[in-house]
């Protein structure tokens, strides 16, 4: 290999929001070192976030959930063995662990990279993983995007221009969705403690229709059909359409939307990275550290909320203290700031 050319492995396995917050790393590296080859190791279910990414030479998939839940035999064993062989044969100069966990650090080690670089405390999810690094980077940052970029800077990358390279998405699954000018509400969340009440979403949907003539789409994941129905049943005048498609369709949906409202979960970070006006609703997580990144967003936090990272339903009662009128006030401010046409803000 040409000494001027390096091979880099970025390890950020999941989840959606975390991968999005890591995307500026590959952008910074490729813009600074266009001859370098950059690969990304990711969980299979999030691969659609990385397809068509011009900054990446290869995307290597693993499925650790399948590996944990099924015996390592037959096709499962073959897939695991092939992924590890693919890592080894690339002969990486550096592996960057953007996850800060034992699992991600082990994959960095299995890659055979000459140098493994990761965070120093307090940015490690599992501090013991630092024992597997050759170099730790002390991070002076507030937001996780900036912390991630500190690892790129450790390799000499210029990190002042934050860019999120995302695919176009798949619009073929959106036949019943308005073509433009609508709002997306995301009532679901992986943690019960992040959920905002269905009646609050319904109130926002009604107000968006009354004040802005804006139709609403409810983005719901698998198993959230009942939640979507609860929101629809509580609407007075709005008739939200429900989207329950795949990740490619969600990307295409958000490229069409004018506004996104939801809790601290992947879709609001995806919307913000696409330059959509976004209102994030926060409880047990800190928006200063993990909120949507960029300018065209507002983060509202429940009164009295502590950064507990607890998942329990008891914590969800705190979220009710964010009132629909607070959300609508944030929406008014954002729509005033919003340019008539989005043209790839944040480098999308």
N, C-alpha and C positions, 0 to 999 in steps of 0.2 A: 504494500500500500504506500502511496505517496505520503511522505512525512507530513505534508501540509494538509492531508485529508485524514479526518478522524471518523470513526464509527461510534455513535452514541446510542445507548439504549435508555429510553425514558420509561420508567415503571410507575404507572398510575393505573391500577386495575379497575377501580370504580370509586364512587358511584357516579351518576350523571353529573351532578353539580361539581363534584371534585375533579372530574376529567375536564369539564369546561374551564374551571379555574386554573387548570394546568396547561391548557392549550397555548397561552402566550410563551411558554418555555420553548416549545419547538419553533415557534415563529421567531423568537429572538435569536436562537441558535442558527437557524437557517439564513436569516437576513445578515447576520454578522459573518457567518462562515458558509457561504453558498456551496462550497465543495464538500462539506461534511455530509455524511450519511446518517440520518436519524431514524431509528426504529422506535416503535411504541409497543409495549406489552400491556394488554388490556383483557378484561373479562369479555367473553364472547357476546354477552347480551348488550354491551355498550359499544360494540365495534362500529355501529352506524354513525357514531359521533366522529369517527376518524376517517371514514372512507372519503376518497377524492381529495384528501389533504395534500396539497402540493409540497408541503414541508417535509413529508415523511417518505422514506424509501420503502418501508415495509411496516405492516401492522401484524403483530403476532398475537394470536388468540389463545387464551387458556379458559377453562371452565372449572374453576375450583369447587363450585357448588356441586357439579356433577361428580367430580372426583371424590368429594366427601360423602355423597349420598349413595353412590353405586360402587360395587366392587371394581377394582382396577383390573378388568379382564376384557378381552375382546376389543371392540371399537373404542371403549373408554381408555383402555391402556394404550392403544395405538395412538390416539389423539394426544395423550399426555406425553408419550415418548417422542412423538414428532415435534411437538412444541418445544420441548427441551433440547432436542437435537438442532432445531432451527436456531435457537438461542446460541448454542455452543459454536455452530459453524460460522457465525458472523464475526467472531473475533473482535469484540468491542474494546475500544480504548477506555471508554468511561460508561458507567451505569449510574443514572441519577434516580435515586429513590425519592419520589415525590409523595409517597404514602406514609412513610415513617412507621411502618408496622413490621412485625416479624415476617409475615408472609411475603411482603414486597421485598424486604431485605434478602430473604432466602433466594428469591428469584434472581435478584441482582447477582448473588454469589454463584448461582447455578449457570448464569450466563458466561462465566469465565472472564468477565471484564477485568482489564488490567487495574482499574481503579474504581472503587464504589464510593459515591459521594452522597451524603444525606444531611439532614438537618441536625443541628444541635438542639438541646432543650431550649424552650418549652414546646417546640413545634413537632415533637415526636409523639405519635399516638401510643407507641409502645417503646419506652426508652431503651429496653434491652436490645433493640435492633441495632443500636449504634455500635455494638460490639462487632458487627459484621461490616462496618464501613472502614475504608482506608482513610477517608477524610470527612470531617464534619464541618458544616458551615454555620457560623453564628449569625443569626438573622436579626436584623434591626428593622422590623416591618410591623405593620398593623393588620393588613388584610392578607389572606392566604394567597391571593394572586401575587402580591409583592414578595411574600416569603418564597413561593415557588421560583420566582424570577431570580432570587438571590442565588439559587443553585446554578442557573444559567450564567449569571454574572461571575460565579466562581470559575467558570471555564473561559472567561473573557468576553462573553456576549454583551452587546449593547442592549439595555433593557428599558430604555426610556419610552419606547413606542410599543404600547400594549395592543396586541392583535389577537383576535379569536377567529381562526380559520374553521368554518363549519360548512358541511355539505348543503346542497340545495334542498335536499329532502325529496320525498315522493308524494306528489300531489294527486296521484291516481286514486288514493283512498279518501278523498275529500269531496265526493259528489254532492253531498247535502249541506256543505258548509258555505256560508256567504263568501263571495269573491274578495271582499275587502271591507274595511270600515267597521269591523266588529271587535268585541272585547272577548278575551279568554279568561275565565275564572277557573281556578284549580282547587276544588274543595278538599281533595284528598291529600294525605301525607303519610310517609312511612311510619312516623311516630304519632301516636294518639295525642301526645302532648303538644304537637304543632298544629292541630286542627282548629279551624275557626268554625263557629256554629253555622249550620245550614241556613237558619233564618237570616243571619247577617249577609251571607252571599246572596240570598234572594232579595233582600233589601237593596243591595248594590245593583243587582241585575235590573230591578224595577227602576231605580233612579237613573241608571245609564240610558234606559229606553226613554224615560220622561225628559231628561235634561239634554241628552246628546243624540237622541234617536239612534242609539247604538244597540244592535242586537248582541246577544251573548252566546258564547259556546262554552260548555262545561267540559274541561279536559279531565277524564277519569281513567284510572288504571284498572287492571284486572281486579274483580271483586268489589269495585266501588259503584256498582249499578244502583244499589239501595241509597247510597249517599247522593248520587245525582238525582234520583227521584225525590228525595227529601227536599233538595234545593228547588226543583221544579214545582213541587206541590205547595211550597211556601211563597212562590211568586204571585203577586197580585195581577200584573199586566204583562210581564215578560214571559216569553216562551223559549227558554234556552234549548239549543241543540246540544246533544251530547256527542263528544268525540271520544272513542275508546280504541283508537288504532295503534299502530306500532310507532317506533321512534322516528322512522323516516317520515311518516305522515305528520307527526307532531312538529318536526322541523319545518315542513312545508306549511303547516297551519300557522305557526308563529311568524313565519315570513310574511303572511298575509294580514296578520292582526294589527290593530292599532294600539291595543292596551292589554296588559296582563296583570291579574291580581291573584295572589296565592301565598301560601306559607313558605317557610324555608325548605324547599324541596327542589329537585332538579329542574323542572320546567320553568321556574321563575329565573333561574340562573341562565338557562338556555335562552329565554326571551331577552334578558338584559344583554347577553353577548351578541344577539342578533340586532341590537339597537332598538328594541321595542320599549315603549314607555311601560315601566314595571313598578307595581306597588307590592312590596314584600311584607308579610305579617310574621312577626317574630315573638317567641316566648322563651323556651329554654335554651336557645342558641343566640349568640351575640352577632348582630348584623354588622358591627364594626369589623369583626374578624371574618365572618362568613356570608355577609350580605351580597346582593347583586353588585357587580363591579361596573363602574362607568358613571356617567353623568345623568342619564335620563331615567332615574328611578328614585323612589322614596321607600325607606324602610321604617315601618311602624312597629314599636315594641309594646307588648302588654305592660300595663302599669304594675309595678312590683315584681316583674319577672326576674328570676335569677338565672344565671348561666349554669344550669344544672346538668344539661344533656340527658335529662331523664325522659323515658319514653311513656311513662304511666299516664292513664286517663285522668288521674287526679290533677295532674299538671295542666290539662287542657282547659280547666275552668278559668285559668288565668287569661287565656286567649280571649275570652268573652269580653274582657275590659277594653279591647280595641273596638271602637264603635263604628258602624257603617259610615257615619258622617265624617269621621276622620279619614277614612279611605276615600270618600268622595272629594274631600278637600284636597287630598294629595293628587287625585285624578285631575281635578281642575287645574292645578299648578302644572302638572306634567303635560297636559294637552295644550296648554298655552305655550310651553317651551318646545313642544314637538314640531319639527319641521314638516312641511306638507308631504315630502317624499323622503323615505329613508334610502340612503345610498351607501349602504355598507359601513355604518358607523363601527368603530373599533376595528376597522380593517376587514370586516366580513366580506 
